[in-house]
Amino acid sequence: MRLNNLGRRLCTVSSLALAIAAAPAFAQEANSQASATDAGRSNIDNEIVVTAQKRKQRLIDVPVAINTMSGDAIADRGITDLQQFSYAVPGLVLRYDGPGSSQVFLRGAANIRGSDAMVATYMDEVPVTLTGGFRQVDLRMLDIDRIEVLKGPQGTLYGQGAMTGTVRFVTKNPDLTEIHGFARADYSLIDQGSDNLRLSGALSLPVVTDVLAIRVAGNLEDGGGWIDQPGTGIKDGNNQNIRNFRGKILFKPSSDFDLTGTIGLYRMSSRFGLDYENPDRTRPVPVSPDYDLLPSRKDRAWIYNLTANYHFDFATLTSSSSYVRLNRDYYSTYIAGPGTPYTVQNEGFDGIHDRARQFTQELRLTSAGSGPLQYTVGVYYRDARSDLYDTGISYYAGGTYPFVYEDLDTSKSWSGFADLSYRLTQRLTLGAGVRTFSDDVTQWNGGTTTQKANFKSTDPRVYFTYALGPKWNLYGNVSRGFRSGGFNTAGLPPYRPEKLTNYELGTKGVTAGGALQFDIDAFYSKYDDALRTGQFFNFDGGGGYVSLTRNIGDLEIYGLEASATWAVTPNFHLSGMAALTHSEVTKLAIRSGESTNVEVGDPGDYAPEVTFSVAADYDVALASNIAGFAHADFSYRDKTCASDSSVLVPRIQCSDTVPLLTPASARLSPG
């Protein structure tokens, strides 16, 4: 049985964090974190600025539902990864299979199959979600300026992987004029688990004042497991030992030109390949002695980016070149237990060696100034490749069935995009965008046949904003998202692309003399040709699996979302976010001879109906040179369900409701 591992961790963790300033100049870093982008603890009247539409805008002017959280607020909550962050953003859900294995979903549109992600994840200008959707670089909350969560289709500016939204990690840049830095130590204890030590820090150093600067950041993390496997003597096997490093260099020889280079390196090892546990926080061991030989999981990632900006009087020309590699080696085990219909031995393991790499190039022109016409136009190219090699053994009714499976996928895609808006009056702005997309894909899966196809799509977007006041806007948009099709094993039919059309109306603003910031929206989405996968054991073929991914039908999704931050006093802030989401299968399109475990009326996968998060922050000056704060938050997520056509599990599985109380935190900042 799989439990919600994060729920156990967050409910039982206690932490102590210390921010250390090694020199007076370093203390400036802690002060700089409480910037205008901090929706939780800043002076609300300082307007929040985001770059969600690839140009600087006030948050209230962006015609999209956005949740943003600053690096300072993230640190206050003790959030270290995207899985923990998801509990603070209603509507954002991760399918989490353990260290380094997750998929990101938004607004009740989710499935675990497909050729690409449903939610695009970016680190600055770098797309870090690779082919298949499940190849997600495990970004950590390392030296973060802010995170922006854009809800609804974002294909116009972020491509086909953004069918239901985009998550942007915006990291801190080098400072050309001053030295900044911080060091931090976090220590936590997990009930019935191991302790966890995390060390992190960053340093920004101007090499040539106003011209050249570098910034380096890194973190080390050891421990943090709680799942045992007594049969093999493994204790706290879902631990994570992480080594994470990022370096950035900024070169600005003139006011017209700047060049930023980024290198990111990530290493993670864990005793288990994936996280599965029984209610007593153990995992079973099959009878075969082969399991004693399974090595630890090892993940490695490399991120490289070079971004250049040339500023004309009328616009900025941006070139972003990125290269990402992700190598993962892990073993997954399975047993047909009490929840399945098997009364005889049915178990096994897979030894998975997964290699993926991706090169992307984007060139875009973005308008400058504050004139009535604003635009972003550009072209985008992606060359992606993945190679999954699986060797394993299946045991059934006393028989042994070794198998080998290999899957090689390539994708070369081009797209052109444009987004233009025009301010018709002082209050009303109308806009439209479009992206045209062409994807040449191939697949070779261990046989003699290479499958090829070209998937094309042109996806529009229209929107408006209407100023109800200087700091209060009404907005609406209609947008369509797209995800490419793909292949099954040679001889089985391919699956078609998916589309999602979203209608949204909302309002956001700042009122009460700058003390209250709010964002409320309602949405309706039509999700067409949704994918599901059936998985069947192939006894006649000598052992192994036949897996068929197919378009099973349509879903309807609608909901309400709201967020607010209230500055009760200059030092005391209350904040909250909530979402009500309804996701339901409304139509099935199953061909003759096929079957599916999905039925009309089933809930959408990974779509909790109710989620909310509330937080309180209090800042206090303990002395003339010592600042402190207190923070407490509570998050609630309704149960989530998922359909799966595998022969090893029931038709629909649901996880328990998850209330999460993060222990109150505090920090002293010298300076």
C-alpha positions as CSV (number, residue, x, y, z in Angstrom):
1,M,0.0,0.0,0.0
2,R,1.3,3.4,-0.9
3,L,0.9,6.2,1.7
4,N,1.4,9.9,1.5
5,N,5.0,10.0,2.5
6,L,5.1,13.8,2.6
7,G,2.2,13.9,5.0
8,R,4.2,11.7,7.5
9,R,7.3,13.8,7.1
10,L,5.6,17.2,7.5
11,C,3.4,16.1,10.4
12,T,6.2,14.7,12.4
13,V,9.2,16.9,11.6
14,S,10.6,19.3,14.1
15,S,13.3,21.7,12.8
16,L,15.8,24.3,14.0
17,A,17.2,26.7,11.5
18,L,20.0,29.2,12.0
19,A,20.8,31.9,9.4
20,I,24.5,32.9,9.9
21,A,26.0,36.1,8.7
22,A,29.8,35.6,8.3
23,A,30.4,39.3,7.8
24,P,28.3,42.5,8.0
25,A,28.1,42.6,4.2
26,F,26.5,39.1,4.3
27,A,23.7,40.3,6.5
28,Q,22.4,42.3,3.5
29,E,21.3,39.1,1.9
30,A,18.7,38.3,4.7
31,N,17.4,41.9,4.4
32,S,17.1,41.7,0.6
33,Q,15.0,38.6,0.8
34,A,12.0,40.6,2.1
35,S,11.5,42.2,-1.3
36,A,8.5,43.3,-3.2
37,T,8.1,39.8,-4.5
38,D,7.4,38.4,-1.1
39,A,3.6,37.9,-1.0
40,G,3.8,36.7,2.5
41,R,5.8,39.1,4.6
42,S,6.6,42.3,2.6
43,N,4.9,45.6,2.8
44,I,2.0,44.8,0.6
45,D,1.7,48.3,-0.8
46,N,5.0,47.7,-2.5
47,E,3.6,46.2,-5.7
48,I,4.6,42.6,-6.5
49,V,6.5,42.3,-9.8
50,V,6.6,39.1,-11.7
51,T,8.0,37.9,-15.1
52,A,5.4,35.3,-15.8
53,Q,4.7,36.6,-19.3
54,K,8.5,36.9,-20.0
55,R,8.4,40.7,-19.2
56,K,8.2,42.6,-16.0
57,Q,4.7,43.3,-14.9
58,R,2.8,44.1,-11.7
59,L,1.2,40.9,-10.5
60,I,-2.3,42.4,-10.6
61,D,-1.8,43.3,-14.3
62,V,-1.2,39.7,-15.4
63,P,-4.4,38.2,-16.9
64,V,-3.7,34.8,-15.4
65,A,-4.2,33.2,-12.0
66,I,-0.8,33.2,-10.4
67,N,0.4,32.1,-6.9
68,T,3.8,33.5,-6.0
69,M,6.0,32.9,-3.0
70,S,9.4,34.6,-2.2
71,G,12.5,32.8,-1.2
72,D,12.2,34.3,2.3
73,A,8.6,33.0,2.7
74,I,9.8,29.6,1.4
75,A,12.6,29.5,4.0
76,D,10.2,30.5,6.8
77,R,8.0,27.5,6.0
78,G,11.0,25.2,5.9
79,I,10.2,24.1,2.4
80,T,13.0,22.4,0.6
81,D,11.5,20.9,-2.5
82,L,8.6,21.1,-4.9
83,Q,6.7,18.3,-3.2
84,Q,6.6,20.3,0.1
85,F,5.8,23.5,-1.8
86,S,2.8,21.9,-3.5
87,Y,1.0,21.8,-0.1
88,A,1.2,25.6,0.1
89,V,-0.4,26.2,-3.3
90,P,-4.0,24.9,-3.6
91,G,-4.6,23.2,-7.0
92,L,-0.9,22.1,-7.3
93,V,-0.5,18.3,-6.8
94,L,2.5,16.1,-7.3
95,R,2.4,12.3,-7.9
96,Y,5.4,11.5,-5.7
97,D,6.9,8.0,-6.0
98,G,10.0,8.8,-3.8
99,P,13.2,10.8,-4.1
100,G,13.7,12.1,-7.6
101,S,10.4,10.7,-9.0
102,S,7.5,13.0,-9.3
103,Q,5.0,14.4,-11.8
104,V,3.4,17.9,-11.5
105,F,-0.3,18.5,-12.0
106,L,-2.6,21.5,-11.7
107,R,-6.3,22.2,-11.5
108,G,-7.6,18.6,-11.6
109,A,-6.2,17.7,-15.0
110,A,-3.7,14.8,-14.6
111,N,-2.5,11.5,-15.9
112,I,0.8,9.7,-15.6
113,R,1.2,8.8,-19.2
114,G,2.0,10.8,-22.4
115,S,4.9,12.0,-24.4
116,D,5.5,15.1,-22.4
117,A,4.6,16.9,-19.2
118,M,1.2,18.5,-18.4
119,V,2.8,21.2,-16.4
120,A,6.0,22.9,-17.5
121,T,8.7,23.4,-14.9
122,Y,11.4,26.0,-15.4
123,M,14.5,27.2,-13.6
124,D,14.9,30.7,-14.9
125,E,15.0,30.3,-18.7
126,V,15.7,26.5,-18.5
127,P,12.9,24.0,-19.1
128,V,13.8,21.1,-16.7
129,T,11.0,18.6,-17.5
130,L,12.2,16.2,-20.1
131,T,10.4,13.7,-22.4
132,G,7.8,11.4,-21.0
133,G,6.5,13.8,-18.4
134,F,8.0,11.7,-15.5
135,R,11.5,12.8,-16.2
136,Q,11.6,15.8,-13.9
137,V,14.8,17.3,-12.6
138,D,14.5,17.4,-8.8
139,L,14.9,21.2,-8.3
140,R,15.6,22.2,-4.7
141,M,14.8,25.5,-2.9
142,L,18.4,26.6,-3.3
143,D,19.0,30.4,-3.4
144,I,15.5,31.1,-4.7
145,D,14.3,34.7,-5.3
146,R,10.7,33.5,-5.8
147,I,8.5,30.8,-7.3
148,E,5.7,31.6,-9.7
149,V,2.8,29.1,-10.4
150,L,0.9,30.0,-13.5
151,K,-2.5,28.2,-13.7
152,G,-4.2,27.2,-16.9
153,P,-2.8,26.5,-20.3
154,Q,0.5,28.5,-20.9
155,G,1.4,27.1,-24.3
156,T,1.6,30.5,-26.0
157,L,4.8,31.4,-24.1
158,Y,5.9,28.1,-22.6
159,G,5.1,25.4,-25.2
160,Q,3.4,22.1,-25.3
161,G,4.6,20.9,-21.9
162,A,2.5,23.6,-20.3
163,M,-0.9,22.2,-21.2
164,T,-2.3,22.9,-17.7
165,G,0.2,25.4,-16.3
166,T,3.8,26.4,-15.6
167,V,5.9,26.4,-12.4
168,R,8.9,28.8,-12.5
169,F,11.8,28.7,-10.1
170,V,13.4,32.2,-10.3
171,T,16.8,32.1,-8.8
172,K,18.9,34.9,-7.4
173,N,21.3,36.7,-9.8
174,P,24.8,37.9,-9.1
175,D,25.1,41.4,-7.8
176,L,27.4,43.7,-9.8
177,T,28.1,46.1,-7.0
178,E,28.0,44.4,-3.5
179,I,29.0,41.2,-1.8
180,H,26.0,39.1,-0.6
181,G,25.8,35.7,1.0
182,F,24.3,33.5,3.6
183,A,24.9,30.2,5.4
184,R,22.1,28.1,6.8
185,A,21.8,24.8,8.8
186,D,18.6,22.8,9.2
187,Y,18.2,19.8,11.5
188,S,15.1,17.7,11.7
189,L,13.8,14.6,13.5
190,I,11.2,12.3,12.0
191,D,9.0,10.2,14.2
192,Q,9.9,6.5,13.8
193,G,12.5,7.6,11.3
194,S,16.0,9.0,10.9
195,D,17.3,12.5,11.5
196,N,18.0,14.8,8.6
197,L,20.8,17.4,8.3
198,R,20.8,20.1,5.6
199,L,23.5,22.6,5.0
200,S,23.1,25.4,2.4
201,G,24.7,28.7,1.5
202,A,25.4,31.2,-1.3
203,L,27.9,33.9,-2.1
204,S,27.6,36.7,-4.6
205,L,30.8,38.5,-5.5
206,P,31.4,41.4,-7.9
207,V,34.6,40.6,-9.8
208,V,34.7,43.9,-11.8
209,T,32.3,46.4,-10.3
210,D,29.3,47.1,-12.5
211,V,30.6,44.8,-15.2
212,L,31.2,41.2,-14.0
213,A,29.9,39.2,-11.0
214,I,29.6,35.6,-10.0
215,R,27.2,33.9,-7.6
216,V,27.6,30.3,-6.3
217,A,25.1,28.4,-4.2
218,G,25.0,24.8,-2.8
219,N,23.4,22.5,-0.4
220,L,24.2,19.1,1.2
221,E,21.5,16.9,2.7
222,D,21.8,13.6,4.4
223,G,19.1,11.3,5.9
224,G,15.4,11.8,6.3
225,G,14.0,8.3,5.8
226,W,11.3,6.4,7.6
227,I,10.4,3.3,5.6
228,D,12.0,0.0,6.7
229,Q,12.4,-3.3,4.8
230,P,13.1,-5.8,7.5
231,G,13.5,-8.8,5.2
232,T,16.7,-7.2,3.8
233,G,17.8,-5.4,6.9
234,I,17.2,-1.9,5.4
235,K,16.1,0.8,7.9
236,D,14.9,4.2,6.8
237,G,15.5,3.2,3.2
238,N,13.8,6.2,1.6
239,N,16.5,8.5,2.8
240,Q,18.1,11.1,0.5
241,N,21.7,12.0,0.3
242,I,21.9,15.1,-1.9
243,R,24.7,17.2,-3.3
244,N,23.4,20.2,-5.2
245,F,25.4,23.1,-6.7
246,R,24.7,26.1,-8.9
247,G,26.9,28.7,-10.3
248,K,25.9,31.9,-12.2
249,I,28.0,34.5,-13.9
250,L,26.7,37.9,-15.1
251,F,28.6,40.0,-17.6
252,K,27.3,43.5,-18.4
253,P,29.8,45.5,-20.4
254,S,27.2,48.2,-21.2
255,S,23.7,49.2,-20.3
256,D,22.5,47.8,-23.7
257,F,23.9,44.2,-23.3
258,D,24.0,41.6,-20.6
259,L,25.0,37.9,-20.6
260,T,24.2,35.3,-17.9
261,G,25.7,31.8,-17.7
262,T,24.4,29.1,-15.4
263,I,25.7,25.7,-14.4
264,G,23.7,23.4,-12.1
265,L,24.9,20.0,-10.8
266,Y,22.8,17.6,-8.8
267,R,23.5,14.2,-7.2
268,M,21.1,12.1,-5.1
269,S,21.4,8.6,-3.7
270,S,18.7,6.6,-1.8
271,R,18.4,3.0,-0.6
272,F,15.1,2.5,-2.3
273,G,14.3,3.1,-6.0
274,L,10.6,4.1,-5.3
275,D,8.7,4.7,-2.1
276,Y,6.0,2.1,-1.2
277,E,5.0,1.4,2.3
278,N,2.5,-0.5,4.4
279,P,0.6,1.2,7.3
280,D,3.3,0.1,9.7
281,R,5.8,2.1,7.6
282,T,7.5,-1.1,6.3
283,R,7.7,-2.6,2.8
284,P,7.5,-6.3,2.2
285,V,10.2,-8.4,0.6
286,P,9.3,-11.1,-1.9
287,V,10.7,-14.6,-1.4
288,S,13.4,-14.5,-4.0
289,P,17.0,-13.9,-2.7
290,D,17.6,-11.7,-5.8
291,Y,16.3,-8.8,-3.8
292,D,19.3,-8.8,-1.5
293,L,21.4,-7.7,-4.5
294,L,19.5,-4.6,-5.5
295,P,21.8,-1.5,-5.3
296,S,20.9,2.0,-4.1
297,R,19.2,4.5,-6.3
298,K,21.5,7.1,-7.9
299,D,20.3,10.2,-9.8
300,R,22.5,12.7,-11.5
301,A,21.6,15.9,-13.4
302,W,23.5,18.6,-15.3
303,I,21.9,22.0,-16.2
304,Y,23.6,24.5,-18.5
305,N,22.2,27.8,-19.8
306,L,23.5,30.9,-21.6
307,T,21.1,33.8,-21.8
308,A,21.9,37.1,-23.7
309,N,19.8,40.3,-23.7
310,Y,20.3,43.2,-26.1
311,H,18.2,46.2,-25.2
312,F,17.1,48.4,-28.1
313,D,15.1,51.6,-27.5
314,F,11.9,49.9,-28.5
315,A,12.4,46.3,-27.4
316,T,14.7,43.7,-25.8
317,L,16.1,40.8,-27.9
318,T,16.7,37.7,-25.8
319,S,18.5,34.5,-26.7
320,S,18.4,31.5,-24.3
321,S,20.4,28.3,-25.0
322,S,19.9,25.4,-22.6
323,Y,21.2,21.9,-22.2
324,V,19.9,19.4,-19.6
325,R,21.0,15.9,-18.9
326,L,19.3,13.5,-16.4
327,N,20.6,10.0,-15.5
328,R,18.7,7.8,-13.1
329,D,19.5,4.2,-12.0
330,Y,17.0,2.6,-9.7
331,Y,15.2,-0.6,-8.9
332,S,11.4,-1.0,-8.4
333,T,9.9,-4.0,-6.7
334,Y,6.3,-5.2,-6.7
335,I,4.1,-7.8,-5.0
336,A,0.5,-8.7,-5.8
337,G,-0.8,-8.3,-2.3
338,P,-4.2,-8.5,-0.6
339,G,-5.6,-5.7,-2.7
340,T,-5.2,-7.7,-5.9
341,P,-7.1,-10.9,-7.0
342,Y,-4.0,-13.1,-7.0
343,T,-3.9,-16.1,-4.7
344,V,-0.5,-17.4,-5.9
345,Q,2.9,-15.8,-6.1
346,N,3.0,-12.8,-8.4
347,E,6.0,-10.6,-7.8
348,G,9.2,-9.3,-9.3
349,F,11.6,-6.4,-9.8
350,D,12.7,-4.0,-12.5
351,G,16.3,-2.7,-12.8
352,I,15.8,0.7,-14.6
353,H,18.6,2.7,-16.3
354,D,17.1,5.9,-17.6
355,R,19.1,8.4,-19.7
356,A,17.6,11.7,-21.0
357,R,19.0,14.8,-22.5
358,Q,17.5,17.9,-24.0
359,F,18.8,21.0,-25.9
360,T,16.6,24.0,-26.3
361,Q,17.0,27.3,-28.1
362,E,14.7,30.3,-27.8
363,L,14.9,33.6,-29.5
364,R,12.4,36.3,-28.7
365,L,11.7,40.0,-29.0
366,T,9.8,41.7,-26.1
367,S,8.5,45.3,-26.2
368,A,10.0,48.0,-24.0
369,G,8.5,50.9,-22.3
370,S,4.9,51.4,-21.1
371,G,3.1,52.3,-24.3
372,P,-0.3,51.0,-25.2
373,L,1.1,48.2,-27.4
374,Q,3.0,45.4,-25.7
375,Y,4.2,42.3,-27.4
376,T,6.4,39.2,-27.2
377,V,7.2,37.3,-30.4
378,G,9.7,34.5,-30.9
379,V,10.8,31.0,-32.1
380,Y,11.7,27.9,-30.1
381,Y,13.5,24.7,-31.0
382,R,13.9,21.5,-28.9
383,D,16.0,18.4,-29.5
384,A,15.2,15.7,-26.9
385,R,16.2,12.1,-26.5
386,S,15.6,9.5,-23.9
387,D,16.7,5.9,-23.5
388,L,15.2,3.6,-20.9
389,Y,16.8,0.2,-20.4
390,D,14.9,-2.2,-18.0
391,T,16.2,-5.6,-16.9
392,G,14.2,-7.6,-14.4
393,I,12.7,-10.9,-13.3
394,S,9.0,-11.8,-12.8
395,Y,8.1,-14.6,-10.5
396,Y,4.7,-16.2,-11.0
397,A,3.3,-19.4,-9.3
398,G,6.8,-20.7,-8.7
399,G,8.0,-19.9,-12.2
400,T,10.8,-17.4,-13.1
401,Y,10.6,-15.1,-16.1
402,P,13.6,-12.9,-16.8
403,F,13.0,-10.0,-19.2
404,V,14.7,-7.1,-20.9
405,Y,13.0,-4.0,-22.3
406,E,14.4,-1.0,-24.0
407,D,12.7,2.2,-25.2
408,L,14.4,4.9,-27.2
409,D,12.5,8.1,-27.9
410,T,13.5,11.2,-29.8
411,S,11.6,14.5,-30.4
412,K,12.7,17.4,-32.6
413,S,10.2,20.2,-32.5
414,W,9.9,23.8,-33.8
415,S,7.4,26.4,-32.7
416,G,6.7,30.1,-33.3
417,F,4.8,32.2,-30.9
418,A,3.4,35.7,-30.4
419,D,1.5,37.5,-27.7
420,L,0.3,41.1,-28.2
421,S,-1.9,43.3,-26.1
422,Y,-3.2,46.8,-26.7
423,R,-4.5,49.3,-24.1
424,L,-7.7,50.7,-25.7
425,T,-8.5,53.0,-22.9
426,Q,-6.9,53.9,-19.5
427,R,-8.9,51.0,-18.1
428,L,-9.4,48.4,-20.8
429,T,-6.6,46.2,-22.4
430,L,-7.3,43.5,-24.9
431,G,-4.7,40.8,-25.9
432,A,-4.3,37.7,-28.0
433,G,-1.6,35.1,-28.4
434,V,-0.9,32.0,-30.5
435,R,1.7,29.3,-30.8
436,T,2.1,27.0,-33.8
437,F,3.9,23.8,-33.1
438,S,5.4,20.9,-35.1
439,D,7.0,17.8,-33.4
440,D,8.9,15.0,-35.3
441,V,9.0,12.0,-32.9
442,T,10.4,8.5,-33.2
443,Q,10.4,5.5,-31.0
444,W,12.3,2.2,-31.0
445,N,11.5,-0.2,-28.2
446,G,13.7,-3.2,-28.6
447,G,12.3,-4.6,-31.8
448,T,13.2,-4.1,-35.4
449,T,10.7,-1.4,-36.2
450,T,11.2,2.3,-35.6
451,Q,7.9,4.2,-35.4
452,K,7.8,7.8,-36.7
453,A,5.1,10.5,-36.7
454,N,4.7,14.3,-36.9
455,F,2.3,16.0,-34.5
456,K,1.2,19.6,-35.2
457,S,-0.9,22.0,-33.4
458,T,-1.8,25.7,-33.4
459,D,-3.2,26.9,-30.1
460,P,-4.7,30.4,-29.5
461,R,-5.3,32.6,-26.5
462,V,-7.4,35.7,-26.0
463,Y,-7.7,37.8,-22.9
464,F,-8.6,41.2,-21.4
465,T,-7.9,43.2,-18.3
466,Y,-10.1,46.0,-17.0
467,A,-8.9,48.4,-14.3
468,L,-11.6,48.8,-11.6
469,G,-9.1,51.1,-9.8
470,P,-5.4,52.0,-9.7
471,K,-4.6,48.7,-7.9
472,W,-7.6,46.5,-8.7
473,N,-8.1,44.7,-12.0
474,L,-10.8,42.4,-13.5
475,Y,-9.4,39.9,-16.0
476,G,-10.5,37.0,-18.2
477,N,-8.9,34.7,-20.7
478,V,-9.7,31.8,-23.0
479,S,-6.7,29.5,-23.8
480,R,-6.0,26.1,-25.3
481,G,-3.2,23.7,-24.3
482,F,-1.7,20.9,-26.3
483,R,0.3,17.7,-25.6
484,S,1.8,15.6,-28.4
485,G,0.8,12.1,-29.2
486,G,3.0,9.1,-29.0
487,F,3.5,5.3,-29.6
488,N,2.8,2.0,-28.0
489,T,4.8,-1.1,-28.7
490,A,5.2,-1.8,-32.4
491,G,2.0,-3.5,-33.7
492,L,-0.2,-1.6,-31.2
493,P,-2.0,1.6,-32.3
494,P,-0.4,5.0,-31.4
495,Y,-2.2,7.5,-29.2
496,R,-3.5,10.9,-30.4
497,P,-2.6,14.3,-29.0
498,E,-4.5,15.7,-26.0
499,K,-6.0,19.2,-25.8
500,L,-7.4,21.3,-22.9
501,T,-9.5,24.4,-23.4
502,N,-9.8,26.7,-20.4
503,Y,-12.2,29.6,-19.7
504,E,-11.3,31.8,-16.8
505,L,-12.6,35.0,-15.1
506,G,-11.0,36.6,-12.1
507,T,-10.1,39.7,-10.1
508,K,-7.0,40.7,-8.2
509,G,-5.8,43.8,-6.4
510,V,-4.6,45.6,-3.4
511,T,-7.0,47.6,-1.1
512,A,-7.5,48.8,2.5
513,G,-4.7,51.4,2.1
514,G,-2.3,48.7,0.9
515,A,-3.0,46.3,3.8
516,L,-5.0,43.7,1.9
517,Q,-3.9,41.9,-1.3
518,F,-6.4,39.4,-2.9
519,D,-6.8,37.2,-6.0
520,I,-10.0,35.4,-6.8
521,D,-10.8,33.4,-10.0
522,A,-13.3,30.9,-11.4
523,F,-12.4,28.5,-14.3
524,Y,-13.9,25.8,-16.5
525,S,-11.8,23.4,-18.5
526,K,-12.6,20.8,-21.2
527,Y,-10.0,18.1,-21.3
528,D,-10.2,16.1,-24.6
529,D,-8.7,12.7,-25.5
530,A,-7.3,12.1,-22.0
531,L,-4.8,9.2,-21.8
532,R,-4.8,6.1,-19.6
533,T,-2.6,3.0,-19.7
534,G,-3.5,-0.7,-19.4
535,Q,-0.7,-3.0,-18.4
536,F,-0.9,-6.8,-19.0
537,F,1.5,-9.6,-18.2
538,N,2.6,-11.5,-21.3
539,F,3.0,-15.2,-20.4
540,D,2.9,-16.5,-23.9
541,G,5.8,-14.3,-24.9
542,G,8.2,-15.8,-22.3
543,G,7.5,-13.2,-19.6
544,G,7.2,-9.4,-19.5
545,Y,4.6,-6.8,-19.9
546,V,2.5,-5.5,-22.7
547,S,1.5,-1.9,-22.1
548,L,-1.1,0.0,-24.1
549,T,-1.7,3.8,-23.7
550,R,-4.9,5.0,-25.3
551,N,-7.1,8.1,-25.5
552,I,-10.1,7.0,-23.3
553,G,-12.4,10.1,-23.5
554,D,-13.1,13.5,-22.1
555,L,-13.2,15.2,-18.7
556,E,-14.8,18.4,-17.5
557,I,-13.1,20.4,-14.7
558,Y,-14.3,23.5,-13.0
559,G,-13.5,25.3,-9.8
560,L,-12.9,28.4,-7.6
561,E,-9.6,29.7,-6.3
562,A,-8.7,32.5,-3.9
563,S,-5.7,33.9,-2.1
564,A,-5.3,36.8,0.2
565,T,-2.6,38.5,2.4
566,W,-3.5,40.9,5.2
567,A,-1.1,43.1,6.9
568,V,-2.8,43.3,10.3
569,T,0.1,45.5,11.5
570,P,3.4,46.4,9.8
571,N,5.0,43.4,11.7
572,F,2.1,40.9,11.7
573,H,0.8,39.3,8.5
574,L,-1.9,36.7,7.8
575,S,-2.2,34.9,4.5
576,G,-4.3,32.1,3.0
577,M,-5.0,30.3,-0.2
578,A,-7.9,27.9,-1.1
579,A,-9.2,26.0,-4.1
580,L,-12.4,24.1,-4.8
581,T,-12.0,21.8,-7.8
582,H,-14.4,19.3,-9.5
583,S,-12.9,17.0,-12.1
584,E,-15.0,14.2,-13.7
585,V,-14.9,11.8,-16.7
586,T,-17.8,12.8,-18.9
587,K,-17.3,10.8,-22.1
588,L,-15.6,7.5,-23.0
589,A,-14.3,6.7,-26.5
590,I,-13.3,3.1,-26.4
591,R,-12.8,1.2,-29.6
592,S,-14.2,-2.2,-30.4
593,G,-12.4,-5.0,-28.6
594,E,-10.8,-2.7,-26.0
595,S,-11.6,-2.3,-22.3
596,T,-10.8,0.3,-19.7
597,N,-11.1,0.5,-15.9
598,V,-12.4,4.1,-16.3
599,E,-16.1,4.8,-16.2
600,V,-18.2,7.9,-16.8
601,G,-18.6,9.8,-13.6
602,D,-15.2,8.8,-12.2
603,P,-13.2,11.6,-10.5
604,G,-10.2,12.9,-12.3
605,D,-6.9,11.6,-11.3
606,Y,-4.9,13.4,-8.6
607,A,-7.7,16.0,-8.2
608,P,-8.5,16.8,-4.6
609,E,-11.9,18.7,-4.3
610,V,-10.8,20.9,-1.4
611,T,-7.4,22.3,-0.6
612,F,-6.4,25.3,1.5
613,S,-3.4,26.7,3.3
614,V,-3.2,29.5,6.0
615,A,-0.1,31.1,7.6
616,A,0.8,33.7,10.2
617,D,4.1,35.7,10.4
618,Y,5.3,38.0,13.0
619,D,8.5,40.1,12.7
620,V,10.3,41.5,15.8
621,A,13.5,43.4,16.4
622,L,15.1,41.7,19.3
623,A,18.0,44.2,19.5
624,S,19.4,47.0,17.4
625,N,21.3,44.4,15.3
626,I,19.2,41.3,15.7
627,A,16.0,40.7,13.8
628,G,13.7,37.8,14.5
629,F,10.4,36.3,13.3
630,A,7.9,33.7,14.2
631,H,5.9,31.7,11.6
632,A,3.2,29.1,11.7
633,D,1.1,27.5,8.9
634,F,-1.5,24.8,8.4
635,S,-2.4,23.1,5.1
636,Y,-5.3,20.8,4.2
637,R,-5.7,18.6,1.1
638,D,-8.8,16.4,0.5
639,K,-8.3,12.8,-0.6
640,T,-7.0,12.2,-4.1
641,C,-7.9,9.3,-6.4
642,A,-6.2,7.7,-9.4
643,S,-7.4,5.1,-11.9
644,D,-5.0,2.5,-13.1
645,S,-5.6,-0.3,-15.5
646,S,-2.7,-2.4,-14.3
647,V,-3.6,-6.0,-13.4
648,L,-1.8,-5.6,-10.1
649,V,-4.0,-3.0,-8.5
650,P,-7.7,-2.2,-8.0
651,R,-9.6,0.0,-10.5
652,I,-9.4,3.2,-8.5
653,Q,-7.1,4.0,-5.6
654,C,-7.7,6.9,-3.2
655,S,-5.3,8.3,-0.7
656,D,-6.4,9.7,2.7
657,T,-7.2,13.3,3.5
658,V,-4.0,15.0,4.5
659,P,-4.0,17.8,7.1
660,L,-0.5,19.3,7.5
661,L,0.6,21.3,10.5
662,T,4.1,22.7,10.0
663,P,5.7,23.4,13.5
664,A,6.2,27.0,14.2
665,S,9.6,28.3,13.1
666,A,11.8,31.1,14.2
667,R,15.1,32.6,13.1
668,L,17.5,35.2,14.3
669,S,19.4,37.3,11.7
670,P,22.4,39.3,12.9
671,G,23.0,42.4,11.0
